Amino acid sequence: MPTYTITELAEEFEITPRAIRFYEDHGILNPKREGAGGRNRVYPARERTRLKLTLRGKRLGFTLAEIKDLIDMYESPKDTEPQLQRFLGMLQQHREKLERQREDLELTLAEIAGHEDECRRLLESAKGDGRKAAVKPRRKAA
């Protein structure tokens, strides 16, 4: 079975060795130790897979605790139906959170567009009058 060094994994996944050690500190990765005093980390294929799943979970926006729970859950010999139900629940919660964030972003973008339009209008009217525009800040609606 293949093994990997911390440098090899860092290069493969385009992250730093420090990030990999961070995941170790959080109990997500557990490499074997070799060499004098166990200084060299050796990652079997299982740990490489855990790292890959961790990075995928981070891209999806899961916390490290959630990622660790998911990975640990899939390594247990329990029935897969409860595992899939739990994962589905986590995905649904995460989707709801992202939908709320998207709504907030859309409102903020609309507000910014309104401010931009107002600035352009003031600049145009000042150009036509031959004077400098006096931009008054708009009050945010409560």
C-alpha positions as a LaTeX table, in Angstrom:
\begin{tabular}{lrrr}
\hline
Residue & $x$ (\AA) & $y$ (\AA) & $z$ (\AA) \\
\hline
Met1 & 0.00 & 0.00 & 0.00 \\
Pro2 & 1.46 & 3.40 & $-0.93$ \\
Thr3 & 2.56 & 5.95 & 1.65 \\
Tyr4 & 3.14 & 9.68 & 1.35 \\
Thr5 & 5.27 & 12.29 & 3.04 \\
Ile6 & 3.84 & 15.55 & 4.29 \\
Thr7 & 5.63 & 17.34 & 1.45 \\
Glu8 & 4.13 & 15.04 & $-1.18$ \\
Leu9 & 0.60 & 15.58 & 0.15 \\
Ala10 & 1.11 & 19.31 & 0.43 \\
Glu11 & 2.24 & 19.50 & $-3.18$ \\
Glu12 & $-0.49$ & 17.20 & $-4.46$ \\
Phe13 & $-3.30$ & 19.15 & $-2.80$ \\
Glu14 & $-1.64$ & 22.56 & $-3.17$ \\
Ile15 & $-1.69$ & 23.33 & 0.55 \\
Thr16 & 1.06 & 23.95 & 3.06 \\
Pro17 & 2.58 & 21.35 & 5.37 \\
Arg18 & 1.42 & 23.64 & 8.16 \\
Ala19 & $-2.20$ & 23.13 & 7.05 \\
Ile20 & $-1.71$ & 19.38 & 7.18 \\
Arg21 & $-0.25$ & 19.62 & 10.70 \\
Phe22 & $-3.26$ & 21.79 & 11.64 \\
Tyr23 & $-5.60$ & 18.98 & 10.56 \\
Glu24 & $-3.51$ & 16.58 & 12.65 \\
Asp25 & $-3.89$ & 18.86 & 15.67 \\
His26 & $-7.66$ & 18.68 & 15.21 \\
Gly27 & $-7.63$ & 14.88 & 15.13 \\
Ile28 & $-8.63$ & 14.59 & 11.49 \\
Leu29 & $-5.32$ & 13.10 & 10.32 \\
Asn30 & $-3.20$ & 10.63 & 12.21 \\
Pro31 & 0.02 & 9.79 & 10.35 \\
Lys32 & 2.43 & 7.06 & 11.33 \\
Arg33 & 5.74 & 8.22 & 12.76 \\
Glu34 & 9.08 & 6.90 & 11.60 \\
Gly35 & 12.73 & 7.76 & 11.98 \\
Ala36 & 14.68 & 8.97 & 14.98 \\
Gly37 & 12.23 & 9.93 & 17.69 \\
Gly38 & 9.31 & 9.61 & 15.29 \\
Arg39 & 10.18 & 12.87 & 13.56 \\
Asn40 & 9.07 & 11.80 & 10.07 \\
Arg41 & 5.39 & 11.67 & 9.29 \\
Val42 & 4.25 & 8.91 & 6.96 \\
Tyr43 & 0.73 & 9.04 & 5.57 \\
Pro44 & $-0.88$ & 5.82 & 4.36 \\
Ala45 & $-3.54$ & 5.92 & 1.63 \\
Arg46 & $-6.27$ & 6.12 & 4.31 \\
Glu47 & $-4.85$ & 9.42 & 5.61 \\
Arg48 & $-4.55$ & 10.78 & 2.07 \\
Thr49 & $-8.25$ & 10.01 & 1.57 \\
Arg50 & $-9.11$ & 11.72 & 4.88 \\
Leu51 & $-7.18$ & 14.80 & 3.74 \\
Lys52 & $-8.96$ & 14.80 & 0.39 \\
Leu53 & $-12.36$ & 14.56 & 2.12 \\
Thr54 & $-11.36$ & 17.30 & 4.56 \\
Leu55 & $-10.48$ & 19.68 & 1.77 \\
Arg56 & $-13.72$ & 18.84 & $-0.05$ \\
Gly57 & $-15.67$ & 19.51 & 3.15 \\
Lys58 & $-13.91$ & 22.85 & 3.59 \\
Arg59 & $-14.84$ & 23.84 & 0.02 \\
Leu60 & $-18.46$ & 23.01 & 0.84 \\
Gly61 & $-18.23$ & 25.24 & 3.91 \\
Phe62 & $-18.37$ & 22.66 & 6.68 \\
Thr63 & $-16.55$ & 23.30 & 9.95 \\
Leu64 & $-13.61$ & 21.11 & 10.93 \\
Ala65 & $-15.73$ & 19.52 & 13.67 \\
Glu66 & $-18.44$ & 18.65 & 11.13 \\
Ile67 & $-15.85$ & 17.28 & 8.72 \\
Lys68 & $-14.26$ & 15.14 & 11.41 \\
Asp69 & $-17.67$ & 13.78 & 12.44 \\
Leu70 & $-18.54$ & 12.91 & 8.84 \\
Ile71 & $-15.23$ & 11.22 & 8.14 \\
Asp72 & $-15.28$ & 9.29 & 11.41 \\
Met73 & $-18.88$ & 8.28 & 10.78 \\
Tyr74 & $-18.00$ & 6.71 & 7.44 \\
Glu75 & $-15.12$ & 4.77 & 8.93 \\
Ser76 & $-17.30$ & 3.08 & 11.51 \\
Pro77 & $-18.70$ & $-0.36$ & 10.66 \\
Lys78 & $-22.27$ & 0.76 & 11.42 \\
Asp79 & $-25.22$ & 0.53 & 9.10 \\
Thr80 & $-24.96$ & 3.04 & 6.26 \\
Glu81 & $-28.60$ & 4.21 & 6.30 \\
Pro82 & $-28.28$ & 6.22 & 9.54 \\
Gln83 & $-24.99$ & 7.63 & 8.27 \\
Leu84 & $-26.56$ & 8.74 & 5.02 \\
Gln85 & $-29.57$ & 10.21 & 6.86 \\
Arg86 & $-27.24$ & 12.22 & 9.10 \\
Phe87 & $-25.19$ & 13.41 & 6.15 \\
Leu88 & $-28.36$ & 14.40 & 4.30 \\
Gly89 & $-29.50$ & 16.39 & 7.33 \\
Met90 & $-26.16$ & 18.18 & 7.53 \\
Leu91 & $-26.32$ & 19.02 & 3.82 \\
Gln92 & $-29.86$ & 20.38 & 4.17 \\
Gln93 & $-28.86$ & 22.59 & 7.12 \\
His94 & $-25.84$ & 23.84 & 5.23 \\
Arg95 & $-27.96$ & 24.57 & 2.15 \\
Glu96 & $-30.41$ & 26.61 & 4.25 \\
Lys97 & $-27.54$ & 28.61 & 5.74 \\
Leu98 & $-26.08$ & 29.31 & 2.29 \\
Glu99 & $-29.51$ & 30.33 & 0.94 \\
Arg100 & $-29.86$ & 32.87 & 3.78 \\
Gln101 & $-26.37$ & 34.19 & 3.03 \\
Arg102 & $-27.25$ & 34.48 & $-0.66$ \\
Glu103 & $-30.38$ & 36.50 & 0.20 \\
Asp104 & $-28.27$ & 38.82 & 2.38 \\
Leu105 & $-25.74$ & 39.23 & $-0.43$ \\
Glu106 & $-28.46$ & 40.01 & $-2.97$ \\
Leu107 & $-29.92$ & 42.69 & $-0.69$ \\
Thr108 & $-26.48$ & 44.19 & $-0.12$ \\
Leu109 & $-25.70$ & 44.17 & $-3.84$ \\
Ala110 & $-29.01$ & 45.87 & $-4.59$ \\
Glu111 & $-28.23$ & 48.54 & $-1.99$ \\
Ile112 & $-24.78$ & 49.10 & $-3.52$ \\
Ala113 & $-26.33$ & 49.39 & $-6.98$ \\
Gly114 & $-28.69$ & 52.04 & $-5.62$ \\
His115 & $-25.78$ & 54.03 & $-4.19$ \\
Glu116 & $-23.90$ & 53.72 & $-7.48$ \\
Asp117 & $-26.92$ & 54.97 & $-9.43$ \\
Glu118 & $-27.31$ & 57.91 & $-7.06$ \\
Cys119 & $-23.62$ & 58.83 & $-7.40$ \\
Arg120 & $-23.83$ & 58.68 & $-11.21$ \\
Arg121 & $-26.98$ & 60.83 & $-11.19$ \\
Leu122 & $-25.31$ & 63.43 & $-8.97$ \\
Leu123 & $-22.19$ & 63.45 & $-11.13$ \\
Glu124 & $-24.24$ & 63.90 & $-14.30$ \\
Ser125 & $-26.31$ & 66.72 & $-12.83$ \\
Ala126 & $-23.17$ & 68.46 & $-11.58$ \\
Lys127 & $-21.60$ & 68.13 & $-15.03$ \\
Gly128 & $-24.62$ & 69.79 & $-16.60$ \\
Asp129 & $-24.56$ & 72.64 & $-14.05$ \\
Gly130 & $-20.79$ & 73.12 & $-14.36$ \\
Arg131 & $-20.29$ & 72.71 & $-10.62$ \\
Lys132 & $-18.92$ & 70.06 & $-8.30$ \\
Ala133 & $-21.33$ & 67.43 & $-7.08$ \\
Ala134 & $-22.26$ & 67.50 & $-3.43$ \\
Val135 & $-22.78$ & 63.92 & $-2.48$ \\
Lys136 & $-24.92$ & 63.46 & 0.56 \\
Pro137 & $-24.83$ & 60.02 & 2.14 \\
Arg138 & $-28.13$ & 58.19 & 1.92 \\
Arg139 & $-29.60$ & 56.98 & 5.13 \\
Lys140 & $-30.08$ & 53.26 & 5.38 \\
Ala141 & $-33.68$ & 52.19 & 5.71 \\
Ala142 & $-34.38$ & 50.51 & 9.03 \\
\hline
\end{tabular}
